[in-house]
């Protein structure tokens, strides 16, 4: 009586370890490929938290280099924030000088629908240029976790595709070897009149 629960887990090790005259070289190659791809997937999954932490730290560092200030709109802001729009404004740079320029709904989302002379918060780089506002801590965590999930899913899809392609190639080799063996065997089974 064969233990049905242990059979799938023993199959790969059986293909590699136990001697068997019926085992083909392509069976061993397939087992090795499956083990290597499984190990690669585990490495990718193990690396995703590190990748998420790096992204979180990078965004935190970027936010630490931005300076908040208030800009005064010189004209009415764009009607909607769903489409990227812009408007002229003035703001005080980190060194205390006033600068005029253009704000977009990406760098200052509050300009959408704002009237002329409205005051909106903007974030500036060290050189006084408007930058995208920093994400909240929850937004940074969400972005890091989302990217980690995408990386794990992408690795799974890529590795599954690699396994499928290797199976196609190995199956062609198996069929070619089977046909060659059958051609030799068929000759021995064929009886010819003397």
C-alpha positions in Angstrom: 0.0 0.0 0.0 1.6 3.3 -1.2 1.3 6.3 1.0 -0.6 8.8 -1.2 0.4 11.8 0.9 4.1 11.3 0.5 4.1 10.3 -3.2 4.2 13.8 -4.8 7.0 15.0 -2.5 9.1 11.9 -3.1 8.8 12.0 -6.9 11.5 14.6 -7.5 13.9 13.0 -5.2 13.2 9.6 -6.6 13.9 11.0 -10.1 17.3 12.2 -9.0 18.5 9.7 -6.4 17.2 6.1 -6.9 18.7 4.1 -9.7 16.1 3.1 -12.3 16.6 1.6 -15.7 13.4 3.1 -17.0 14.4 6.7 -16.0 15.4 8.8 -19.0 18.0 11.5 -18.8 15.3 14.1 -19.7 13.5 13.0 -16.5 16.5 13.9 -14.4 16.9 17.2 -16.3 13.3 18.1 -15.7 13.6 17.3 -12.0 16.7 19.5 -11.7 14.9 22.3 -13.6 11.9 22.1 -11.3 14.1 22.2 -8.2 16.1 25.2 -9.5 13.0 27.2 -10.5 11.4 26.5 -7.1 14.6 27.7 -5.4 14.6 30.8 -7.6 11.0 31.5 -6.6 11.8 31.1 -2.9 14.7 33.5 -3.3 12.5 36.1 -5.1 9.8 35.8 -2.4 12.5 36.2 0.3 13.9 39.2 -1.4 10.6 41.1 -1.8 10.5 42.4 1.9 14.0 43.8 1.4 13.0 45.5 -1.8 9.9 46.9 -0.1 12.1 48.3 2.7 14.5 49.9 0.3 11.7 51.6 -1.5 10.2 52.8 1.8 13.6 54.2 2.9 14.2 55.9 -0.5 10.8 57.6 -0.3 11.4 58.7 3.3 14.8 60.2 2.3 13.2 62.0 -0.6 10.6 63.4 1.7 13.3 64.6 4.1 14.9 66.7 1.4 11.6 68.6 0.5 10.6 71.9 2.0 7.0 72.8 2.5 5.9 76.3 1.6 2.8 78.2 0.5 2.3 79.4 -3.1 0.0 82.2 -4.2 -1.8 81.6 -7.5 -1.5 84.3 -10.1 -4.5 83.0 -12.0 -7.3 80.6 -11.6 -6.3 76.9 -11.3 -7.4 74.2 -13.8 -10.9 73.0 -13.5 -10.2 69.3 -12.6 -7.4 67.3 -11.0 -8.2 64.3 -13.1 -6.4 65.8 -16.1 -2.9 67.2 -15.6 -3.3 71.0 -15.7 -1.2 74.0 -14.7 -1.3 77.6 -13.5 1.0 80.4 -12.8 2.0 81.1 -9.2 4.5 82.7 -6.9 6.2 81.1 -3.9 9.0 81.7 -1.4 12.1 79.5 -1.9 14.0 77.9 1.0 16.6 80.7 0.9 13.8 83.3 1.4 13.5 84.7 -2.2 10.3 84.9 -4.1 10.1 83.0 -7.4 7.4 82.9 -10.1 6.7 79.8 -12.1 4.2 77.2 -13.1 2.5 74.7 -10.8 0.9 71.5 -12.1 -1.8 69.4 -10.6 0.9 66.7 -10.0 3.1 69.0 -7.9 0.3 70.9 -6.2 -3.0 69.0 -6.4 -4.8 71.7 -4.5 -4.6 74.1 -7.4 -7.5 72.3 -9.1 -10.5 74.6 -9.0 -8.7 77.2 -6.9 -9.4 80.9 -7.7 -6.7 83.4 -8.5 -4.8 84.7 -5.4 -5.6 81.4 -3.5 -2.9 80.1 -1.2 -2.0 76.4 -1.7 0.7 74.3 -0.1 3.6 73.1 -2.3 6.8 71.1 -1.7 10.1 72.5 -3.0 13.4 70.9 -3.7 16.6 72.4 -2.2 16.9 74.6 -5.4 13.3 75.9 -5.0 11.6 73.9 -7.7 8.2 72.4 -7.1 8.2 68.6 -6.5 5.6 66.0 -6.1 4.3 66.0 -2.6 5.7 63.3 -0.3 3.6 60.3 0.4 2.2 59.6 3.9 3.8 56.9 5.9 0.7 54.7 5.2 1.1 55.5 1.5 4.8 54.5 1.6 4.0 51.2 3.3 1.2 50.5 0.8 3.5 51.2 -2.1 6.2 49.0 -0.7 3.9 46.1 -0.1 2.2 46.4 -3.4 5.5 46.4 -5.3 6.6 43.4 -3.3 3.4 41.5 -4.3 3.9 42.5 -7.9 7.5 41.2 -7.8 6.5 37.9 -6.3 3.6 37.4 -8.8 5.9 38.4 -11.7 8.5 36.0 -10.6 6.0 33.2 -10.3 4.6 33.9 -13.8 8.1 34.1 -15.3 9.4 30.9 -13.6 6.2 29.0 -14.6 6.7 30.1 -18.2 10.3 28.9 -18.0 9.2 25.5 -16.7 6.6 25.2 -19.4 9.1 26.0 -22.1 11.6 23.5 -20.7 8.9 20.8 -20.6 8.0 21.5 -24.3 11.7 21.1 -25.3 12.2 18.0 -23.1 8.9 16.4 -24.4 10.1 16.8 -28.0 13.4 15.1 -27.0 11.5 12.3 -25.3 9.3 11.7 -28.3 12.3 11.7 -30.6 14.1 9.2 -28.4 11.0 7.1 -28.2 10.6 7.0 -32.0 14.3 6.0 -32.4 13.9 3.2 -29.8 10.7 2.1 -31.4 12.3 2.0 -34.8 15.0 -0.4 -33.4 12.4 -2.5 -31.6 10.0 -2.7 -34.5 12.8 -4.2 -36.7 13.3 -7.0 -34.2 9.6 -7.8 -34.0 9.1 -7.8 -37.7 9.2 -11.3 -39.2 10.5 -11.5 -42.7 9.9 -14.4 -45.1 13.1 -16.3 -45.9 
